[in-house]
Amino acid sequence: MVPDKEEGDSAKLKPTKLKNYASKDSGAVMMEHSPGTKGADNLLVDSKDKYTISPCEEKQWVVIGLSEDILVRTIKLGSYEKYSRIVKEFQVLASQSFPVDNWMDLGVFTAADAHGEQTFELPSPAFARYLKFKLLSHYGDDYYCTLSHVRVHGSTMLESFHEDWQAS
């Protein structure tokens, strides 16, 4: 949020562009990924020309470390590669620490059978420092599965407290 001064008004806060907390620019890191996955770090870069790739028959998952605890509200998946399968169902898990044995389930989501970016709202936003994405199924019959990027939108702990304070 940035202050926005208008004539006769005190400083007001106006929303800024949504910050992607799952980007390298925001300090996110790829903690771990399934063994057959190549290019997992590409999920953290904002480019339609880069992607992660793995054989579809293998279990697929990645763990992304965010730079700080984030109240995760929205997940976006981007898939632009034409000659591969795209994600159909995926599960998002969260944790405050890593490594961890017990993850908190944030939900199972179903993507449309379409290339491009898709948005998924979490039914119950939750704080997380680490997110695990398990790719459960795919559309198509190609040998390889790809994913171009993962975006995570929400707010930091301090921003969340500020939003709660303003609402009350």
N, C-alpha and C positions, 0 to 999 in steps of 0.2 A: 504494500500500500504506500502511496505517496501523497503528500499534502497537496490539495488543490484549492487555491485561493480564488474566490469570486468576490466581486464587488459587494460590499455590505455584509458578507458572511465571514465568520471566523474560519480558520483552516478546517477543511473537510478532507476525509480520506476517500480517495477513489481507487478502485481496483486496478492493478497493473496486470500485465500479461502473466498467465499461469506459469509458474516455475516448474520445470521438469527436474525432480529430485533424483531421477534415475539416469542422469547424464554425467559424463566425465567432467563437464564444465561445472557441475554442482558438487563434485567430489565423490560421486558414486564409483564403486569398484566392483569388478566381477570377482566374487569370492570363490565360486565353485561351479562346475557344470558337469553334465553327464559325459562319460568317457569318449563317446563317438562324435561329440560336438566340436565343430571347427568354427573359429571366428566369433566366439561368444562375446568378446569385448565390443564387437560391432553393434550389439544391442544398445550400448551406452552412447553411441555417436549418432548425431542427427544427419543421416545421409540415406537417401533412397537407393544409392548404388552399392551399399555394403550390407551384409546380412550374415546371420549365423546359419550354418547348414549341418545337417546330420541325417543318417539313414532313418527313415520313418519307422522301421521295424524295431528300433532300439528305444528304450525308455529315455525320455528327454526331460531335462530339468536344468535350471540355472538358479544360482543364489546371488542376488545383488545386495551389496552393502551400501546403504545410504550414508551420507556424511554426518547425519545426526538423526535423532528420533523425529519422525514425521507422522502427523495425523493423516494417514492415507485415506483419501476420499474417492479418487478416480484413478483408474489404470487405463492406459491406451496401448494397444498393440498395432504395429504397422507391418504390413507384408506387401512387398512390391515385386518380388521375383515371380515371373510369369510361368516358368517351366519347372515347377515343384509343387508339392502339396502345401496347403496353408492350414493354420491352426483352426480346429473346430471347437473342441472343449479344452479348457485349461483350469487349473486350480491355483489359487494364490494363498500362500502361507506366510505367516509373519513371526518375527521373534525380536526380542530386545538384545539378545546376545548370540554369539556364534563362535564355535560350533554349538549345536543344541540338539537334544534328542526329541523334545516335544515342541512342535510348531503349533501356533494358533491358526486355525482355518479361517481365512477371510472370505472364502466362497469358491464355488465352481461356476464358471461362466461359459457361455456358448457364443462364439463369433459367427458372423454371417459368412456365407460362401462367396466372399468378394475380396479383391485386392484393395489396398489402401489402408488408412488408419481407422480403427474402430475404438469406441469409447465404452468403458464399463464402470458404472457407479457402484461402489461398495454399499451393500445394504446396511452395514453397520461399520462406519469408519473406525479405524483403530490405529493406535500408535505402533510404529515399527521402526527398527533400525536395519533389519535384514528382511528381505523378501525372497521367498522361494517360489518360482514359477514351474509348475509341472504341466507339461503339454500332454494331454490325455488322449486326444484323437485329432484326426486331420481330414480335410476334404481332398478328394482326388485319388489318383492311383500311381503317381510318380514314385520313384525310388527314394528321392531326397525330400526332406522337409526344411523349409527356410522360415526365418523371421527376421525382419529388418530392424525394428526397434521396439523398446519398451519404454513407456513414459509413466511416471508416477507424479500425480498432483495431489496437493493437500496443503498442510501448513506445519510450521515448526511448533514446538511446544509453546514458545513465547507468543507466537502469532495466534495460536489457539486460545491461550489465556486471554489475550487482548480481545479476540472476537467474542468470547464468552462474557467478558466484562462489558463490552459495548452492548450486547444483547440484553443484559439485565438492567 
